[in-house]
Amino acid sequence: MCSSDLPAAGPERDRLSAVIGGLAAEHEAPVFEPHVTMTDPVEADEMSVLGVLQPMLSGRAPIEVTLSGFGHEPEFFRSLYLAVEPSEPLTALHDAARQAWEQILPPYRPHLSLLYADLPEKGKDAIAGGIELDLPMTIRLDAVELWADDKGVTGWRRIARLLFPG
């Protein structure tokens, strides 16, 4: 199970969804919702995870983050993404989740994935160059969703959606 922060509904989210869908069609890759991953997968039952997430969100307001530029790595889930400028509220939420589930992780590098694929690194700058997005872009994260991974990306299913109460 994995937790993700979601952009609020609106033109920015719609544009990001369109970019993800277009890239997926062009590269025969999976389609997914725009999100900023809060934590790595958690090995726990759904109710336990929800029991941790609900109090963690208590009193927290939605988080505004800035998508600053394109990035890519030779990794399926970081094939092409938008870098998210670190912010205290986002980092604090990540740290709370990491501590709650006793995860030992590398430093948090928030990002919003645009493409999940195994592509050669040398062509990714050209792909990014063809994407029409006005950057930097500020988006509002207004919910956290809990997802189960049953059969890879195409088997992801949403278990719960929790809105920031503030």
C-alpha positions as MATLAB code, in Angstrom:
seq = 'MCSSDLPAAGPERDRLSAVIGGLAAEHEAPVFEPHVTMTDPVEADEMSVLGVLQPMLSGRAPIEVTLSGFGHEPEFFRSLYLAVEPSEPLTALHDAARQAWEQILPPYRPHLSLLYADLPEKGKDAIAGGIELDLPMTIRLDAVELWADDKGVTGWRRIARLLFPG';
ca = [
       0.000    0.000    0.000;
       1.173    3.463   -0.866;
      -0.028    6.939    0.112;
      -0.150    9.845   -2.296;
      -1.081   13.507   -2.113;
      -3.435   14.554   -4.891;
      -3.768   17.834   -6.731;
      -7.118   19.541   -6.234;
      -9.602   19.363   -9.092;
      -9.191   22.159  -11.594;
      -7.350   23.201  -14.748;
      -3.881   22.307  -13.448;
      -4.931   18.788  -12.553;
      -6.753   18.423  -15.877;
      -3.657   19.554  -17.775;
      -1.404   17.156  -15.847;
      -3.855   14.288  -16.492;
      -3.853   15.109  -20.209;
      -0.035   15.107  -20.324;
       0.125   11.762  -18.494;
      -2.510   10.250  -20.807;
      -0.802   11.559  -23.936;
       2.612   10.283  -22.894;
       1.135    6.904  -21.947;
      -0.514    6.553  -25.359;
       2.622    7.666  -27.205;
       4.926    5.266  -25.317;
       2.512    2.369  -24.689;
       2.793    2.982  -20.962;
       0.274    2.827  -18.110;
      -2.093    5.713  -17.383;
      -2.345    6.921  -13.781;
      -3.700    9.889  -11.862;
      -1.403   12.836  -11.136;
      -0.042   12.516   -7.618;
       2.889   13.292   -5.362;
       3.954   10.124   -3.554;
       4.058   10.727    0.188;
       5.742    7.481    1.234;
       7.026    4.188   -0.061;
       4.735    1.164    0.092;
       3.633    0.044    3.531;
       3.194   -3.587    4.529;
       0.094   -3.370    6.727;
      -3.606   -4.026    6.563;
      -5.860   -1.262    5.267;
      -7.448   -0.382    8.607;
      -4.060   -0.007   10.286;
      -2.856    2.340    7.567;
      -6.054    4.401    7.750;
      -5.722    4.508   11.536;
      -2.323    6.140   11.087;
      -3.299    8.480    8.242;
      -6.419    9.986    9.802;
      -4.764   11.474   12.902;
      -1.703   12.417   10.835;
      -3.881   14.704    8.715;
      -5.718   16.205   11.683;
      -5.395   19.978   11.702;
      -3.367   20.085    8.487;
      -4.395   22.445    5.722;
      -4.087   21.637    2.024;
      -0.530   22.079    0.782;
       0.541   24.271   -2.106;
       3.605   23.023   -3.954;
       5.548   24.271   -6.939;
       6.361   22.026   -9.878;
       9.665   23.499  -10.976;
      11.036   21.531  -13.899;
      11.424   18.200  -15.647;
      13.526   15.356  -14.369;
      14.179   11.785  -15.409;
      16.016    8.778  -14.101;
      16.766    5.261  -15.361;
      13.992    3.890  -13.170;
      10.492    2.829  -14.273;
       8.626    4.944  -11.701;
      10.885    7.979  -12.216;
      11.171    7.692  -15.960;
       9.935   11.267  -16.525;
       8.599   13.577  -13.838;
       8.145   17.100  -12.609;
      10.315   18.053   -9.656;
       8.360   19.318   -6.652;
      10.065   22.083   -4.729;
      10.449   20.891   -1.138;
       8.182   22.673    1.296;
       7.974   22.430    5.067;
       4.348   21.166    5.130;
       4.981   18.468    2.516;
       8.238   17.347    4.118;
       6.608   17.301    7.571;
       3.805   15.075    6.286;
       6.305   12.721    4.654;
       8.394   12.602    7.847;
       5.298   11.845    9.943;
       4.359    8.966    7.630;
       7.911    7.625    7.586;
       8.086    7.674   11.384;
       4.617    6.171   11.824;
       5.539    3.184    9.666;
       9.148    3.049   10.855;
      10.496    3.391    7.326;
      14.159    3.993    6.749;
      14.225    5.818    3.457;
      16.673    7.884    1.468;
      16.101   11.653    1.626;
      12.661   12.670    0.361;
      12.675   13.799   -3.263;
       9.088   14.785   -3.977;
       8.020   14.583   -7.598;
       4.952   14.263   -9.782;
       5.467   11.458  -12.285;
       4.441   12.007  -15.890;
       5.497    8.690  -17.413;
       6.169    5.203  -16.125;
       8.297    3.428  -18.727;
      11.603    1.748  -19.425;
      13.045    4.140  -21.990;
      16.624    5.053  -22.871;
      17.817    8.077  -20.903;
      19.192    9.836  -23.965;
      15.726   10.416  -25.474;
      13.989   11.734  -22.374;
      15.132   15.350  -22.717;
      13.526   15.435  -26.174;
      10.283   14.008  -24.775;
      10.255   16.618  -22.004;
      11.005   19.342  -24.550;
       7.831   18.447  -26.434;
       5.567   18.826  -23.391;
       3.706   22.100  -23.229;
       3.479   23.069  -19.582;
       4.047   26.520  -18.162;
       6.608   25.980  -15.432;
       6.937   26.714  -12.665;
       3.370   25.664  -11.868;
       1.778   25.811   -8.432;
      -0.716   23.124   -7.505;
      -2.754   22.586   -4.360;
      -2.666   19.148   -2.726;
      -6.013   18.717   -0.999;
      -6.276   14.985   -0.327;
      -4.290   11.896    0.539;
      -5.210    8.616   -1.060;
      -4.254    5.125   -0.040;
      -3.633    2.722   -2.913;
      -3.122   -1.033   -3.053;
      -0.890   -2.551   -5.697;
      -2.484   -5.793   -6.817;
      -0.826   -6.353  -10.201;
       1.462   -3.472  -11.023;
       0.257   -0.026  -12.130;
      -2.697   -1.372  -14.100;
      -3.871   -3.223  -10.984;
      -3.647   -0.272   -8.603;
      -6.867    0.329   -6.735;
      -7.813    3.158   -4.449;
      -8.698    2.033   -0.953;
      -9.421    5.387    0.656;
      -9.417    9.126    0.034;
      -8.896   11.492    2.959;
      -9.283   15.246    2.543;
      -7.073   17.651    4.430;
      -9.432   19.015    7.090;
      -8.021   22.563    7.220;
];
